[in-house]
Structures are given as C-alpha cells and as structure tokens.
Amino acid sequence: MEEQVNVVVEKPKSKKRTPILVLAALVIVAAVAAYMILGKMKPNDPAAFIPQEATFAITIDATSTADKKAALKYTVEMFKEAGIKIEKKDIAEINKQLGLDVEKDVLEHLNSTGAFAVLTEMAGAAPEMAGAIGIKSNGEAKALMTIIENQLTKNKITFSKFEYAGESCLRISTKNPMGDIPTQFSAAELVFYVGAVKNSITITNSENAFKKMVDVAQGKPSLLAEKNYTSLRNNTSAAFATSYYSGGNLYKLVGPMLQVISAMAPPGTADNLKEGIENNISTVCTAEATADGLTFTTRGITKDSGITGKTSSIYTLMAGAPKDAAILISMNNFRDTWTQYKKQIEKNPSAKAEMDKAFAQVKEAVGLDISKDVLDRIKSLQIFYVPKAPEKPQGFPGALNVVLTVDKPDVMTESMKKLHLVMATMGGVTVKPTNIAGQPGFLASIDKDYLSEVMMGDKLILSLGVPGAAKHVISVYETNDKMSSEGFQLVKKYLPNQSEFLVFGDIGQIVDTFAEKADPDMKSVIVISHKVGRFGIVGTSTPTSYELLTVVPFGK
C-alpha cells in the first residue's frame, strides 16, 4: 500500500542550496567517506548487493587490510603535501546545512562497501539503475532511513512510501534540472526509490529495479552467481574496486531499440550490431592498492576472434625510445594483428564493403593503395613523445615521433612520394629535401610547425615538431642509448617481461617541462603528477580472451 505524504515543493532562497543538492551532498559524502572509514566488521561481498542480470556494474570494498591501509596513508600524505585537505569548517558547514552530525549520525554506520549496476530493462527513457551503500547492520540501515525521511520532510521534497516483500521504500520525486519540457530522451520529473534492504541503503531509478534489489537480498541470484565475474576478477586483500561488463546483457538492454534503428538501415545491420555487442562476452577490471602503488587488471573473454597475439620482451618494445621520452606506445606485432583483423573483416560482408569503399576513396584521392602499399608493409609501430617548451608561440610543445618498421622500404618510399605531391597542393604547406642528423629525408613546413620524414634502413621515422625532431630517435638507433628516465625505470619494475604491446606515460615529466609558465596555484597538480603520474600498460591475448595490466607506482 502507498501512504501519500502531502508535501509541497518550494523554491529555495537564493542564498541556500537547493534541497535536492543537499540530499545529493549527503549521499556523495557518505559514499566517498566509505573509503576513508575502513570499518572493523567483515561485510558481505559488495557484488552480493546487485542482480546477476547486470549489464555494467561497479563494486567498492574499502574494508581494512594492511595493503589498503598503506595505500591510504600514502594518498593522505600526498594530498597533504599538495595542500589539499578538508577543513573542519567545511564539515561544520555541511553539518549546519543538514542539521546533524554527519560523522556520528551517518559515516560511523557505513561498512566501507558499495555497488552500482545498470540492469537489462528500461525505466522510461533511461536504463534501470541500482546502487547500494553497505551499512554495518540492518538496524542501522533503518535508522539512516529515518534520517533521510526527516531530511526530505525538512526540505519539503515530495515523497511517498510503499512496501514490497516486507521491505519499505521511499519514492522521491523532484523536477528535472534539465528543464520542464519532457522529450523522448528525458522526463520532466526525476524519481528515485530509496530503502533499507539487508544491511544496505538501496537507491534505484525505478520501482521495478528496487524490487529486483529486494529479490536479490532475499535469495535470488546476485552478481556472485555470474561465473565470468568471479573467475575474471582478482579477489585479493588489496582489491578495493571491480567493474563488470556483459555483452549479452547489454544486447538485452539495447536490442529492441537497435531493431527499430536497423529497420531503416541496410540489410544485415541488425545482425552485425548484435554480433559486435555480444562478441565481448564479459570483461572484469580489478583495482588493487598496496604500499607500492595501484594496479588495474582487466580480463575479458570473447567469441573466437581468430587473432592470436605474439609477445615480445619489454626491452624489444622499448627499443628506439629516446631516454627522455615522456610517452611511449609500442606494438611489435602490428602486421600479424592487421592481417588477422582483415581476415575477420572478410567474414562480415557489410563491414568489408565499408572498408573497401574507404580504401577506394583514398586511392582515388591520392593514388595510393592504403592496404597494399602502406598497412601491409608495416611490421611494427612505435610512438614517442619528448616534451619541450615550443620555440615559437603556439608551436608544437616538443617532438612527436612515429617509427614504422617496414618489410619493403622502397615500396614505402614510393608511397611517401605520392603523399608529398598531395601535400604540395595544400595551401601553406611546402615539402623539400633535407638532412637530419646525417640522414637524408624530407621536411614539410605546416604553418608554425614542421613534419619531418626519414627512411633509415627499414625504419620510416615521421616527426612532428621543430625541424630536427627526428634526431631524438635517430641518435638512439645509432648509439643504442635506450630509454632510461627515472619514471620509466620505476614503472618497469612492476611490468612482466613479455607483452604484445607497451604503453608508458610520465605526466610529471610533461608538467615539469612547462612548470615555469604554470600558475603558482598549480602546485597541487605538480605534486600529484610526480606522486601518481607515471604509468605503464601491457597486455596479451588469445582468440577467445585477453588481459591488460595497468600499473601506477607511487613515487617516493
């Protein structure tokens, strides 16, 4: 039964926060603070809060472990050094706005877990969404609901009550801040359902979604019943968050809409869209925190792609990278991946037709067979960025180098000549022969920047920046002076010896390059970029699975 509470919504005074923002602030503060509390109780797995039918889900588990405590200590000290802290007066202001002691009345009752999910049905113009904030006991959850109800009444926000399977819920409605005129993609009114459900505060955007959350709490399958989720995640003491994606469940959600769209598209479109969505069966990313830093492990299973990755050593992947490069992207098996990708495209007539059409347009415009004369010739691909303050105003800040290792340098050279002819017809662009670090090549002047090109043995070096930008790479190949920056050495310690590709970034190095011109108020950015601004990404794959590892070591 529904008990209607007749409450009139009034417009807030200009100097006060709107009631809905106050309520949102309470929820956000509670959710964020859950990470800081590190509750003493051992709660249930947060994945137990949400239905197995999740299309996309995020879980948070910030309960106390030695690993997470060490990472939290480092983070707190980093923010302190960066000058970022929560002032007592800010907390006092929140308490004043809400008329309660947030820490005592709310935060002490959280158990440091939470979950959010997008489900497989629509709630009007939006998908069904559900979230749960873990509470230490069901009694404390009900007490928090009393606080929420009092806040709604105090701030004159319209709500009503209903019960389902013995659980009570508040139906809260408010005007859509996007406007009063509803469209097919929005509504004039936003509705939320909030209730205490088995040691949690559950929040959904539809009555049906709330019922699903209650059903899970009373025994229906949760995300923990999904074997792909449990087998792909890292269930360790350092894990503080996971994300989950299901291609099959996504198609259940968007399939009906795609069918309508496909009715106006060429034949086969619906099947291609379905296959594309369901091809990625499941993906799970686990975030872990220790005293050494953060790691993000992403594992996925797919339908048979026919693509088998080949690994190389980290030292091979970093070959040619200038020692002062702040960004490195290296893929040593480009040819194998491209060849197998083409085979997959050929199995899909409509996709093949689109690719053939695009290639034909390039050939007509440039006289170049982009597949045969360029892509088929590339064996490996590397990209390096060396930051440097621009010599001219609005000039490119440093040197961006792209290195293509090719099997037929003469064919690639002829392909580049055809591109020179096209570039020469472009206004404001000149192309002329040049010599860079003792190597013959070409230099294209484009406005205030330069694009240089050097064919050095089987390597085509393309560089954007000052005229001598390519010398950064040429000198490495000549002296074998490999990447040796402090940031890269730190990251490399946490990477495996083999990978199909390598991505490295040092945000701190980039920030340092322009620090002299930075606003003094940017101190916090500079500090944080040095503490957590270095990262590395590697990965491997089989025809039916893949794994990516991202490491973000803490700078000492």
N, C-alpha and C positions, 0 to 999 in steps of 0.2 A: 504493500500500500504506500501511497505517496502522501506525505504530510506537507502541504504547501506553506511556506513561510512568507508572508506578505511583507516584503522589504522593498522600499523604493530606492532606486539608484540615484544619487545626487551627484552633480558635478563638483569635484573638489575645488577648494580655494586655490588661487594661483600659486601661493607660496607653499602648498602642501603637495606631497607626492600623491599620485592617484592611488586609490585603494588597491587596484589590481597590481600595480607596481610594488606596493608594499608587500602584498601577498607573494608576488614573484620573488622579491628580495628575500623573504623568509625561506622559501623553498631553495633558492640558489645558495644562500648562506649555509643552510643545513646540508645540502649536497656536497658543497666544496669542503666544508668543515669536517665531513665524514672522513676525509683523507687525513686530517690533522689529529683526529681523536685517538685512533689506534685502540679500539675497545678491547677490554680484557676477556670478554666472552668469546668463545669459538662459535661463530654463527654458521648457519647453513650456507652451502654454496650459493652465491647470488644467481647462478643460472637456474636454480630451482624456483625462482620467482615467476619466470616467464614461460609462455606456452611453447611447445615444440614446433608449432607452425610458424615461428618467427622467420620473416624474410631477411631482416637485418637486426642484429642485437649487439648491445654493449653491456658488459658486466664490470663492476668495480669491486675489488676486495682489498681494502686498505687496513685489514686487521694486523695486529702487531706481530712482526717477525724480526729477527736480527738483521736480515738483508734490507728490509724496508725501513727499519729504524735508521740504519746507516745512511741510506739514500736520502731520507727525510732530513737528517741532521745536516748533510752536505747542502741540500736545497735551501734550508733555512739560513745557513751561514752565507750562501751565495746571495740571496735576496738582501740580507743584512749588509753585506759588502757593497751591493749595488744601490743601497739607500732606499730599498723598498720594504716597507713594513706597515702593518695595520696599527694605527694609532688607537689608544684607549678611547679617545674622544669619538672616533668613528663608531666603535662598538656601542659607546654610550648613546650616540645619536640613533642607531638602529633600535636599541632598547627603548628609547624615548618614543620613536615613531610607532613601535609595536605595542608599547605599554607592558612589556615583560622583560625578563632576564633571559636573553636568547641562549646563553651558555648553559644556565641552570635548567631552564624550562624546556629547551629543545635539544641542544647539542649533546648533553650528557646522556640522552636516551638513544642516540644512534649507535648502531653496532659496526659502522665503518664499511658497510656493503651497500650495493645498489645495482639496479639493472634497468635497461631501457630496450624496447623492441618495437619494430614495425611489423605488423601482422599481415595476414593474407587477404583480408577483406577491406572494403572501402567504408569510410564513415562519412557519407555525403561526398564532398568534393576532395577529401583527403583520405589517405590510408588510415586504418585503425592503428593507433599508437598507445603503448602502455609502458609505465615506468613504476619502479618500486624502490623505496628507500628503506633499508633494513633498520629495524628497531630491536632493542635488546629483549623485549618481552611483549606479548600481546596486550597486557595490561597497560604498558607504557605507550603502545601504539594508540590505544583507545583514549588515553589521557591527552595525547597530542592532537587527536581529532577534536577533542573538546576545545583545545586552544584555537585550532583552526576555525571551528564553528564560531567561537566568540569573536575572533578577528573579523570574520565575514559580517557578523551582525554589527559589530562596532563600526566598520567601514561602509555599511549599507550596501553590501553586494548581494544581489539576488541569488538565493539557493533554495533547493527543496531536498527532501530526503526520500530514499527508497531502500528496500531491503531485498536481498537475493541470497537464497540458501543460508539464511541465518546471519549474513553479513550486511551491515548498514553502510550506506554511501551518501555523500552529499553531491547533488547535481548543481554545479556552479555555472552561472551564465553571465556573460559580460559582452558589451559591444565590441565588435571587431575594430581594432585601432586602425585598420587599413581603409575604413570607410563604411558608410551606412548602406551603400548600394551593393547588394549581392550579385555575383556573377556565377557562371558555371564553374569557376575555379575557386570561389570564396563564398563566405556567408556573412550576413550582417551581424550574426551573433556567434560568439565563441562559447563552447560548452566544455566543461571539464567534470570528470567524475572522480571524487577523492574519498577514500575509505581506509579503515584499518583492517588489513587482511593478513592474518597469521604472521605476526612479528614484522609487519611492514606497513608503511603508508603507501598505498597504491593510487596512482594517478593515471587516468586514461582520457581519451577524447571521445569516447562513445560508451553507451550503456552496454552494448554487446561485448566490447573489449574488456570492460570491468567484470562482466560475468565470466569471461574466459580466464581472467586472473584468479577469480574466486575458485573456479573449477580446478585450476592447477593446484591451488593451495589445499584443495580437498581431495587430491589424488589423481587428477588427470595428468597425462604425460607433460613434463616440463622440458626445457631445452636439454636437460641432462639425459633425457631418453634418446636424444639425437646422437647416434654413434659417430657421425662425422665430426660433430663438435667436440665430443670427449676424446676422440682419437687424435685430432689435429692440434689441440691446444697443449701448452706446457703447464702442467698442474704442479707448480713448484712453490716453495716458500717465498720466492722473490716475485712471483706473479702478482701484479696489482690490477690488471685490466685485461679483458679479452674483447675482441669484436668477432662477429659471426655473420656470414652471408650465405644464402641458399639460392641458387639459380632457379631450382624447381619452384620454390615458394614465391620467388619474385614473379615468375610467369603466372602463377595462380592469381597474384595481385593485379598485374597489368595486362594479362592475357585478353580479357574481354574488351578493354579499350583498344588494344593493338588490333584485334579482329575488325573493329569498326574502321580504324585508320587504314588497315590493309585493304579493305574493300574498295578504296579509292586509288590503290597503288597497283603497279604491275603484278601479274600472276606470280605466285611463289613468294611474295613479300612476307606474308604471314608465317609461312614455314621457315623462311630464313631468319626472321626475328625470333621465333620460338627456339630455333636451334642455337642461335647466338646467345640467347639468355641462359638456356639450360646447359650450354656447353660447360660453363663453370659450375660444377655440381655444388661444391662447398668451399669456402675459404674461412680460415680462422687466423687471427693475429693475436699473439700473446705479448703483452708488455710486462717486462720484468725490471726491477730496480735493485741494485746492490751498492756496496761501498765503491765499486769501480765505475759504475755508470748505469746507463739504460740500454736494454736490448729489446728489439721488436722482432719476433719470429713469426713469419707468415707462411702458412702451409695451405695448399689447395689441392683438390682433386678435380679432374676434368674428364670429359669424354675423350676418347682416343684422338689426339691431335696429329699423330704421326710425326711429331717433332721430337727428336732426341738430342738433348744438349750435350756439347762436348766441353769439358772443363780444361782450364789452363792454370798454371801456377800464378800466384799473386805477383811474383816477380816478372813473369812474362807479360801480364796485363798492365803493369806499371812501366814497362819499358818505353822509353821515349818521352816520358813525362818530365818536364823541367823541374828542378829541385824546388823552385819557388812557386809551383802551380798551386792555386787555391781550390781549383775544381778539376777533377779528373773523371772522365767517363770512358771506359774501355771495354770493347766487345771483340774477343779474339776469334769467334766462330760466326762472324756475320754471314759469310757465304752459305754455310750449312743451314743456318736459320732461314735465310732468304729462299734458298732452294726448296726446303721442305714447306715453307709458307706458300710458295707458288703452287706446289702440288695440292695443298689443301684448298686453295682458291679455285683450282681447276675442277674440283669436285662440286663446286657450287656455281651453276651456270650463270645466275644473275650477278653474283659477285665478280666472276671472271669477265662478264660483259662490261661491267663498270670499270674494272681495271684496264681492260683493253681499250676502252673509249678514252680514258685519261692518258694512256701512253700514246695513243694515236694523235691526240691533240698536241702533246709535247713534240712529237715527231714532225707534225705539220708546221709548228711554230719555229722550231729550232733545227730541224733536220737531223734529230738525234733519236736513236732507238734507246730509250731510257733504261730498258731492261738489258738488252744485249750489249750495249756499249758502255753502260755505267754500272748498274746494280749487279749484274752477273760477274763483273770484273773485280768486285771488292771482296777481299778475303777477311780483313779486319778493320775495325773502326775505333778511333781514339779521339777524344776531345779534351783539350787542356785550356784552362783559363789562368792567366797570370795577371793579377790586378796591378794597376798603376794609374796614378792620377793623370788625366788627359793633359797633353801638351797644349792643346787648343781648347777654348771654351766650347762646350757641348760635344767635344770629341769623344771617341770611344775610350772608356777607362781601362786601359791595359791591352793585353794581347789575347785573342781567342784563336786557338789553333785547332784545326781539324786534320787528322792524319789518316789517310786511306791507304792500306797496303793492298796492292792490286796484282793480278796474275799476268796482265799484259800491259805494261807501261806504255807501249806505242799506241795501243788502241785508246787508252785513257787520254793520252796526249792529244790525239786527233779529236776526241770528244771535247776536250777543253778548248781547242782552237775554234770549234763551232760555237761554243758559248762566248768566246771573245768577240766573234763577229756580231752576235746578238747584242752584247753589252755595248759595243761601239756605236750601235744605233740609238742607244738610250741617251737622252739629254743629260748633260752634266757628268757623263762618265767617260773616262779616257783609259785605254789599255795600251801599255807599252812594255817592251822587254826590259829586264833589269837584272842585277846581280845581287844576291842576298847571302852574306856570309860565305862568299866564294862559290855559290851555286847559281846557275842561270835559271831565270824564271820570268814571271810577268807581274806587273803591278797595275792594278786598276784603281784610279782615283775616283772616289764616290763622295761628293760633297766635301765634308771635312775629314773623312776617314779614308783608309786605304785597305784594299783587299789584295794580298799577295799570293802568288802561286809558284810552287817549286816542285819539280819532279826529281826526287833524289833516289836513284835506284828504282826499287819497286814501291816507293812511298810518294804519294801525292800529298803535299803539305799546303793547306789553304789557311791563310791567317788574316784576321781582321784586326786592325789597329794601326799603329804607326808603321811606316814603310818597312822597318826591319823586324817586324813582329815575329816572322818565321825563324829568326836566328835563335830564339829560345829553344825550339825543337831541334833545329839542325845541329846545334852545339852538343846536345845530348847524344844524338846518334854518332857524332864524331868522337866524343870523349867518353861515352858510356857513363856520364855523370848523372846517375839516376836520382829520382825523387828522394829527398832526404829531409824534408821540413820536419820540424818538431811535431806539428799537428799530425802529419801522415804517420810518423813513427809511433805516435801514441795510439792511433786508430788501428794500425796494422797488428798490434799485439793481440787484438781481440778478434781478428779475422781468421778463418780457416785457410789452409794452404792452397786449396783449389777452388775455383769458381768459374762459371761461364762468363761472368762479366764483373766489373768492378766500378763502383761509384764512390768518389771521395769528395768531401767538401770541408773547407775551413772558413767558416763565417768570420771568425775572429781575425784572420789574416786580411780578409777583404775590408773589414771595419777599420783595422789599423791603417790601411792604405789611405783612407780618407779621413782619419781621425782629426787631423789638423784643421780640416774645414768643418768638422762636426760641431753641432750646437753643444755648448757645455752641459746642457740638460740631458745629453745623450749618454752620460756616464753609465747609467744603468744598462744600456744596450751594450756598451763596450765591455763591461764586466761580465755580463751574462754570455756574450758571444765567445769569450775566452773560456768560460767555465763549461758550457754545454754546446758550443758552436761547431765542434768537429764531429764528423760522422762518416761512416763507411757502410756501403750496401753491397752484398754479394748474393749469388743465387745459383741454384741448379734446377734441372727439370728432367722429367721423363715424359713419354707420350701421354700419360694419364695423371701426372702430378707435378707439383713444383714447390719449391721452398725458397724463401727470401729471408736474409738475416740483415737487420739494420743495427749497428752499434753506435752509441753516443757515449763515449767515455768521458768521465769527469776530468776536467783539467785541474791540476794540482796548484 
